[in-house]
Amino acid sequence: MDILMNAVQTLLGMGATAILPIMILILGLVFRMKFGEALKAGLLVGIGFNGLGLVINLLFSTIQPAVDFYSKLGHGYTVTDMGWAAVGAASWSVPFAPFVVPVIFIINIIMIRMKWTKVMNVDIWNFIHMLIPGALAYAMFNNVWIGILITLIMAVVAIKFGEHVAPAWQDYYGLEGTTCSTASFVLMYPIFEALDKLYSKIPGLNKVNVNVDELSQKLGVFGESSFIGIVVGVILALMTKQNVTGVFQMAIGFASVLVLIPRMVAVMMEGITPIGGAANEFMSKWVGEEDTLLIGMDVCLGLGDPTCIVITAIMIPYTILCAFIIPNMNYFPVGILSVVCYTVVMPTLAHRGNFIRTLISCIIMITFIAWATNVFAPEATMMVSTTGLKVKGMVTDSFFGYNLMNVLLEIIHRLFMM
């Protein structure tokens, strides 16, 4: 078991930018692609993902002066926001982690073979979205088998909900041959579908359909992503009393992010597209002529959409505002800022880019995430401590607010175990 644990930790220690090219290369060879073509596909996916990570880091560094400004205004923050990376790494330390990873792949293959799904989830880096609820259940019930069960349930959820999302995902985002298999976010999608139906019944709101693409065409250069980024950057800089240099840096930083994200997604798709074609040819021979295979990928593929980009730029300052408007906030939501861009992908998809509906849903979502992350800090601390990670005082992370399996487990803990 120790050898398997070390192997898994070594693999994960390589990071997503190294894991993804390897996974895509292996998939390409399995799907009977030539080695050179599979290698090129893997490299392009890795390069695109790495570039996307660099752009997201640029976004964080751009908003950091604003975060510092607002954090100084607050007081009484007794809970530490660890950030998703630390919590995700901790989840791999539970005793059943090395066992469930191969089991997840085996379950996925069986489901495909039995025609229970068309999704092949290759997004191993995001297995933390399954492991964290499993680790939380393990900590709450002190039972390894319950932890394993919750983890495997989330693995199936990622596959089946990914299949549910697939038609809209491919149609709206244009990501043919793929779907989103990031468990936390696809699990939220039906909620936004329900909200979209609700909005359609509200007089006035049901007739408003502001589309960022169409608006950009009407406004010309003033509707382009670069200009929107500059405007958002200048406004945020002035709100946080930055000097002249800070205003320019924030403006250009936002503009750069809004322009570069779609470019990086395009590079990733250049690598994924041939894999999707090879997968479908392979499936027609292996399973049946009418069957296709969808490659389950990271939610970040949706970030290139103009509505996602603009809504992200708006929700970042709103997330900071939550620290001041939500009663009894015990933490400053720095960690949530690193996932805001990913959370907007599913609302945008459910509302097909309708800017007003997406904005309303994102305000509701971010408010809930910030509130739940605060309220369920004791459960977050329990889970992190159980993994052996030493922490001082109370800790939390947005995973305990936006992963709905975590929220369900936390509610069970409050109602029946405290």
C-alpha positions as CSV (number, residue, x, y, z in Angstrom):
1,M,0.0,0.0,0.0
2,D,2.9,2.4,0.8
3,I,4.4,1.7,-2.6
4,L,1.1,2.5,-4.3
5,M,0.7,5.6,-2.1
6,N,4.2,6.8,-3.1
7,A,3.5,6.2,-6.7
8,V,0.3,8.2,-6.6
9,Q,1.9,11.0,-4.7
10,T,4.8,11.1,-7.2
11,L,2.4,11.2,-10.1
12,L,0.3,14.0,-8.5
13,G,3.5,15.9,-7.5
14,M,4.2,16.3,-11.2
15,G,1.2,18.6,-11.5
16,A,-1.6,18.8,-14.0
17,T,0.6,20.3,-16.7
18,A,2.7,17.1,-16.6
19,I,-0.1,14.6,-16.0
20,L,-2.4,15.8,-18.7
21,P,0.1,15.3,-21.6
22,I,0.9,11.9,-20.4
23,M,-2.8,10.9,-20.0
24,I,-3.6,12.3,-23.5
25,L,-0.6,10.5,-25.0
26,I,-1.7,7.2,-23.5
27,L,-5.3,7.7,-24.6
28,G,-4.1,8.5,-28.1
29,L,-2.2,5.3,-28.3
30,V,-5.1,3.3,-26.9
31,F,-7.3,4.8,-29.6
32,R,-4.8,3.6,-32.2
33,M,-3.4,7.0,-33.1
34,K,0.2,7.2,-34.5
35,F,2.7,7.9,-31.8
36,G,3.7,11.3,-33.3
37,E,0.1,12.4,-33.5
38,A,-0.7,11.3,-30.0
39,L,2.4,13.0,-28.6
40,K,1.6,16.3,-30.4
41,A,-2.0,16.2,-29.0
42,G,-0.7,15.6,-25.5
43,L,1.9,18.4,-25.8
44,L,-0.7,20.9,-27.1
45,V,-3.1,20.0,-24.2
46,G,-0.3,20.4,-21.7
47,I,1.0,23.6,-23.2
48,G,-2.5,25.1,-23.3
49,F,-3.2,24.1,-19.8
50,N,0.1,25.5,-18.6
51,G,-0.6,28.7,-20.4
52,L,-4.1,28.9,-18.9
53,G,-2.5,28.4,-15.4
54,L,-0.1,31.3,-16.1
55,V,-2.9,33.6,-17.2
56,I,-5.0,32.7,-14.1
57,N,-1.9,33.4,-11.9
58,L,-1.6,36.8,-13.7
59,L,-5.2,37.4,-12.7
60,F,-4.4,36.7,-9.1
61,S,-1.4,39.0,-9.1
62,T,-3.4,41.7,-10.8
63,I,-6.1,41.7,-8.1
64,Q,-3.7,41.2,-5.2
65,P,-3.4,45.0,-4.4
66,A,-7.2,45.2,-4.2
67,V,-7.3,42.2,-1.9
68,D,-4.7,43.7,0.3
69,F,-6.7,47.0,0.5
70,Y,-9.9,45.3,1.5
71,S,-8.4,42.8,3.9
72,K,-7.0,45.7,5.9
73,L,-10.5,47.2,6.3
74,G,-11.8,44.0,7.9
75,H,-11.3,42.8,11.4
76,G,-12.1,39.8,13.6
77,Y,-11.1,37.2,11.0
78,T,-10.3,34.2,13.2
79,V,-10.6,31.5,10.5
80,T,-7.8,30.9,7.9
81,D,-8.9,30.4,4.3
82,M,-6.4,27.7,3.2
83,G,-7.1,27.7,-0.5
84,W,-8.2,24.7,-2.7
85,A,-4.6,23.5,-3.4
86,A,-3.8,22.8,0.2
87,V,-7.1,21.1,0.9
88,G,-6.8,19.0,-2.3
89,A,-3.3,17.9,-1.4
90,A,-4.4,17.0,2.1
91,S,-7.2,14.8,0.6
92,W,-4.7,12.5,-1.0
93,S,-3.3,11.7,2.4
94,V,-6.3,9.6,3.5
95,P,-5.5,5.9,3.7
96,F,-7.9,4.8,0.9
97,A,-6.7,7.3,-1.7
98,P,-4.2,5.0,-3.5
99,F,-6.9,2.3,-3.6
100,V,-9.8,4.3,-5.1
101,V,-7.9,5.9,-8.0
102,P,-7.5,2.7,-10.0
103,V,-11.0,1.6,-8.9
104,I,-12.4,4.9,-10.4
105,F,-10.8,4.1,-13.7
106,I,-12.0,0.5,-13.6
107,I,-15.6,1.6,-12.9
108,N,-15.4,4.1,-15.7
109,I,-14.2,1.4,-18.2
110,I,-16.9,-1.0,-17.0
111,M,-19.6,1.7,-17.5
112,I,-18.4,2.4,-21.0
113,R,-18.2,-1.3,-21.9
114,M,-21.7,-1.9,-20.5
115,K,-23.0,1.2,-22.4
116,W,-24.0,2.9,-19.2
117,T,-22.1,6.0,-20.2
118,K,-20.2,7.6,-23.1
119,V,-17.9,9.6,-21.0
120,M,-14.2,8.7,-20.4
121,N,-13.0,10.8,-17.5
122,V,-9.3,11.5,-18.0
123,D,-9.2,14.5,-15.6
124,I,-7.2,12.7,-12.9
125,W,-6.0,16.0,-11.4
126,N,-9.6,16.8,-10.5
127,F,-10.1,13.6,-8.6
128,I,-9.8,15.8,-5.6
129,H,-13.4,16.8,-6.2
130,M,-14.2,13.2,-5.3
131,L,-11.6,12.6,-2.7
132,I,-12.4,15.7,-0.6
133,P,-16.0,14.6,0.2
134,G,-14.6,11.1,0.8
135,A,-12.1,12.4,3.2
136,L,-14.7,14.6,4.9
137,A,-17.0,11.5,5.3
138,Y,-14.0,9.5,6.7
139,A,-13.3,12.3,9.2
140,M,-16.9,12.6,10.3
141,F,-17.8,8.9,10.6
142,N,-14.3,7.6,11.4
143,N,-15.0,4.9,8.9
144,V,-12.8,4.1,5.9
145,W,-15.5,2.3,4.0
146,I,-17.9,5.2,4.2
147,G,-15.1,7.4,2.9
148,I,-14.5,5.0,0.0
149,L,-18.2,4.8,-0.8
150,I,-18.7,8.6,-0.9
151,T,-15.6,8.9,-3.1
152,L,-16.9,6.3,-5.6
153,I,-20.3,7.9,-5.6
154,M,-18.8,11.2,-6.6
155,A,-16.8,9.4,-9.3
156,V,-20.0,8.1,-10.9
157,V,-21.6,11.6,-10.4
158,A,-18.8,13.2,-12.3
159,I,-19.4,10.7,-15.2
160,K,-23.2,10.8,-15.3
161,F,-23.6,14.5,-14.7
162,G,-20.8,15.1,-17.3
163,E,-22.9,13.1,-19.7
164,H,-26.0,15.2,-18.9
165,V,-24.0,18.5,-19.4
166,A,-22.4,17.2,-22.7
167,P,-25.0,18.3,-25.3
168,A,-25.2,21.9,-24.0
169,W,-21.4,22.0,-23.4
170,Q,-20.6,21.1,-27.0
171,D,-23.3,23.2,-28.5
172,Y,-22.7,26.4,-26.5
173,Y,-18.9,26.3,-26.0
174,G,-18.2,24.5,-29.3
175,L,-16.0,21.9,-27.5
176,E,-16.8,19.0,-29.8
177,G,-15.9,15.5,-28.5
178,T,-15.6,16.7,-24.9
179,T,-17.6,17.3,-21.8
180,C,-16.9,18.7,-18.3
181,S,-16.2,16.0,-15.7
182,T,-15.2,18.2,-12.8
183,A,-17.5,16.7,-10.2
184,S,-18.2,19.8,-8.0
185,F,-19.3,22.0,-11.0
186,V,-21.3,19.5,-13.0
187,L,-23.2,18.7,-9.9
188,M,-24.3,22.3,-9.7
189,Y,-25.5,22.5,-13.3
190,P,-29.1,21.2,-12.6
191,I,-29.6,24.0,-10.1
192,F,-28.8,26.6,-12.7
193,E,-31.1,24.8,-15.2
194,A,-33.9,25.1,-12.7
195,L,-33.1,28.8,-12.1
196,D,-33.1,29.4,-15.9
197,K,-36.7,28.0,-16.0
198,L,-37.6,30.2,-13.1
199,Y,-36.3,33.3,-14.8
200,S,-38.3,32.4,-17.9
201,K,-41.5,32.8,-15.9
202,I,-40.6,36.2,-14.3
203,P,-42.2,39.1,-16.3
204,G,-39.7,41.5,-17.7
205,L,-36.7,39.3,-16.9
206,N,-37.9,36.6,-19.3
207,K,-37.7,39.1,-22.2
208,V,-34.2,40.4,-21.4
209,N,-31.4,38.7,-23.3
210,V,-28.2,40.6,-23.2
211,N,-25.4,38.7,-25.0
212,V,-21.8,39.8,-24.6
213,D,-20.9,38.7,-28.2
214,E,-23.7,40.7,-29.7
215,L,-23.0,43.7,-27.5
216,S,-19.4,43.6,-28.5
217,Q,-20.4,43.7,-32.2
218,K,-22.6,46.7,-31.6
219,L,-20.1,48.6,-29.5
220,G,-17.1,47.9,-31.7
221,V,-13.8,48.4,-30.1
222,F,-15.5,49.5,-26.8
223,G,-17.1,46.0,-26.6
224,E,-14.0,44.0,-27.1
225,S,-12.5,42.0,-24.2
226,S,-9.4,44.1,-24.0
227,F,-11.4,47.3,-23.5
228,I,-13.7,45.7,-21.0
229,G,-10.7,44.5,-19.1
230,I,-9.2,48.0,-19.0
231,V,-12.5,49.5,-17.7
232,V,-12.9,46.8,-15.0
233,G,-9.2,47.2,-14.0
234,V,-9.4,51.0,-13.8
235,I,-12.7,50.9,-11.7
236,L,-11.3,48.3,-9.3
237,A,-8.0,50.3,-8.9
238,L,-9.8,53.6,-8.2
239,M,-12.1,51.8,-5.7
240,T,-9.1,50.5,-3.8
241,K,-7.2,53.9,-4.0
242,Q,-4.2,52.6,-6.1
243,N,-1.6,55.1,-7.3
244,V,-1.2,55.9,-11.0
245,T,1.2,53.0,-11.6
246,G,-1.2,50.7,-9.8
247,V,-4.1,51.8,-12.0
248,F,-2.2,51.1,-15.2
249,Q,-0.9,47.8,-14.0
250,M,-4.4,46.6,-12.9
251,A,-6.0,47.9,-16.1
252,I,-3.5,46.2,-18.4
253,G,-3.5,43.1,-16.2
254,F,-7.2,42.6,-16.5
255,A,-7.1,43.3,-20.3
256,S,-4.3,40.7,-20.7
257,V,-6.3,38.1,-18.8
258,L,-9.5,38.6,-20.8
259,V,-7.6,38.4,-24.1
260,L,-5.3,35.5,-23.3
261,I,-7.7,33.0,-21.7
262,P,-9.5,32.2,-25.0
263,R,-6.2,31.8,-26.8
264,M,-5.0,29.2,-24.2
265,V,-8.3,27.3,-24.5
266,A,-7.9,27.3,-28.3
267,V,-4.4,25.7,-27.9
268,M,-5.9,23.0,-25.6
269,M,-8.7,22.3,-28.1
270,E,-6.1,21.9,-30.9
271,G,-4.8,18.9,-29.0
272,I,-8.1,17.5,-27.8
273,T,-9.9,17.6,-31.1
274,P,-7.9,14.8,-32.8
275,I,-8.1,12.7,-29.6
276,G,-11.9,13.0,-29.8
277,G,-12.0,11.9,-33.5
278,A,-9.8,8.9,-32.7
279,A,-11.9,8.0,-29.7
280,N,-15.1,7.9,-31.8
281,E,-13.4,5.7,-34.5
282,F,-12.2,3.4,-31.7
283,M,-15.7,3.3,-30.1
284,S,-17.4,2.4,-33.3
285,K,-15.3,-0.7,-33.6
286,W,-15.2,-1.6,-30.0
287,V,-18.7,-0.9,-28.8
288,G,-20.9,-0.2,-31.9
289,E,-21.3,1.9,-34.9
290,E,-23.8,4.3,-33.3
291,D,-21.6,5.0,-30.2
292,T,-19.3,7.9,-29.6
293,L,-16.9,8.6,-26.7
294,L,-16.8,11.9,-24.9
295,I,-13.5,13.0,-23.3
296,G,-14.2,14.2,-19.8
297,M,-12.1,17.3,-19.2
298,D,-11.5,20.2,-16.7
299,V,-14.1,22.9,-16.4
300,C,-11.5,25.4,-17.4
301,L,-12.2,24.7,-21.1
302,G,-15.2,26.9,-20.8
303,L,-13.2,29.9,-19.6
304,G,-12.7,31.2,-23.1
305,D,-16.3,32.3,-23.4
306,P,-16.8,36.1,-23.4
307,T,-19.7,36.0,-20.9
308,C,-17.5,33.8,-18.5
309,I,-14.7,36.3,-18.8
310,V,-16.8,39.4,-18.1
311,I,-18.8,37.8,-15.3
312,T,-15.5,36.7,-13.7
313,A,-14.2,40.2,-13.8
314,I,-17.4,41.4,-12.0
315,M,-17.6,38.6,-9.4
316,I,-14.1,39.1,-8.1
317,P,-14.8,42.4,-6.4
318,Y,-18.3,41.1,-5.3
319,T,-16.6,38.1,-3.7
320,I,-14.4,40.5,-1.6
321,L,-17.6,42.5,-0.8
322,C,-19.1,39.3,0.7
323,A,-16.6,39.6,3.6
324,F,-18.4,42.8,4.7
325,I,-22.0,42.1,3.8
326,I,-22.5,38.5,5.1
327,P,-23.2,38.6,8.9
328,N,-20.7,36.9,11.3
329,M,-18.0,36.4,8.7
330,N,-15.0,34.9,10.4
331,Y,-12.6,34.6,7.4
332,F,-11.5,36.8,4.5
333,P,-12.4,35.0,1.2
334,V,-9.0,35.1,-0.4
335,G,-9.1,31.4,-1.4
336,I,-12.5,31.8,-3.1
337,L,-11.0,34.3,-5.5
338,S,-8.9,31.5,-7.0
339,V,-12.0,29.5,-8.0
340,V,-14.4,32.3,-9.0
341,C,-13.5,32.0,-12.7
342,Y,-14.3,28.2,-12.6
343,T,-17.6,28.6,-10.8
344,V,-19.1,30.9,-13.5
345,V,-18.7,28.3,-16.3
346,M,-21.9,26.3,-15.4
347,P,-24.2,29.3,-14.8
348,T,-23.1,30.7,-18.2
349,L,-23.8,27.4,-19.8
350,A,-27.2,26.9,-18.3
351,H,-28.3,30.4,-19.3
352,R,-26.6,30.1,-22.8
353,G,-24.6,33.3,-22.3
354,N,-27.5,35.5,-21.2
355,F,-25.6,38.1,-19.3
356,I,-28.3,39.2,-16.9
357,R,-29.4,35.8,-15.9
358,T,-25.8,34.6,-15.5
359,L,-25.0,37.6,-13.3
360,I,-28.0,37.0,-11.1
361,S,-27.2,33.3,-10.7
362,C,-23.5,34.0,-10.0
363,I,-24.4,36.6,-7.3
364,I,-26.7,33.9,-5.6
365,M,-24.0,31.3,-6.0
366,I,-21.0,33.3,-4.7
367,T,-23.1,34.5,-1.7
368,F,-24.0,31.0,-0.8
369,I,-20.4,29.7,-1.3
370,A,-19.0,32.5,0.9
371,W,-21.6,31.9,3.6
372,A,-21.3,28.1,3.6
373,T,-17.5,28.2,3.6
374,N,-17.8,30.4,6.8
375,V,-20.5,28.3,8.5
376,F,-18.9,24.9,7.9
377,A,-15.4,25.8,9.0
378,P,-15.5,23.3,11.9
379,E,-16.2,20.4,9.5
380,A,-13.4,21.7,7.2
381,T,-11.0,21.8,10.1
382,M,-12.0,18.3,11.1
383,M,-11.3,16.9,7.7
384,V,-8.0,18.7,7.3
385,S,-6.8,17.6,10.8
386,T,-7.8,13.9,10.0
387,T,-5.5,13.9,7.0
388,G,-2.5,14.6,9.3
389,L,-2.0,18.2,8.1
390,K,-1.1,20.3,11.1
391,V,-3.1,23.5,11.4
392,K,-3.4,26.2,14.0
393,G,-6.9,27.2,15.0
394,M,-9.9,27.0,12.6
395,V,-9.4,26.6,8.8
396,T,-11.8,26.5,5.9
397,D,-11.9,26.5,2.1
398,S,-14.5,27.2,-0.6
399,F,-14.6,23.4,-1.4
400,F,-16.8,23.1,1.7
401,G,-19.2,25.7,0.2
402,Y,-19.4,24.8,-3.5
403,N,-19.0,21.0,-3.5
404,L,-22.6,20.0,-2.9
405,M,-21.7,16.5,-1.5
406,N,-19.6,18.3,1.1
407,V,-22.5,20.6,1.9
408,L,-24.9,17.6,2.3
409,L,-22.4,15.8,4.6
410,E,-21.9,19.0,6.7
411,I,-25.7,19.4,7.1
412,I,-26.0,15.7,8.2
413,H,-23.2,16.4,10.7
414,R,-24.9,19.4,12.1
415,L,-28.4,17.8,12.4
416,F,-27.5,14.3,13.7
417,M,-23.9,14.3,15.0
418,M,-23.4,17.4,17.1
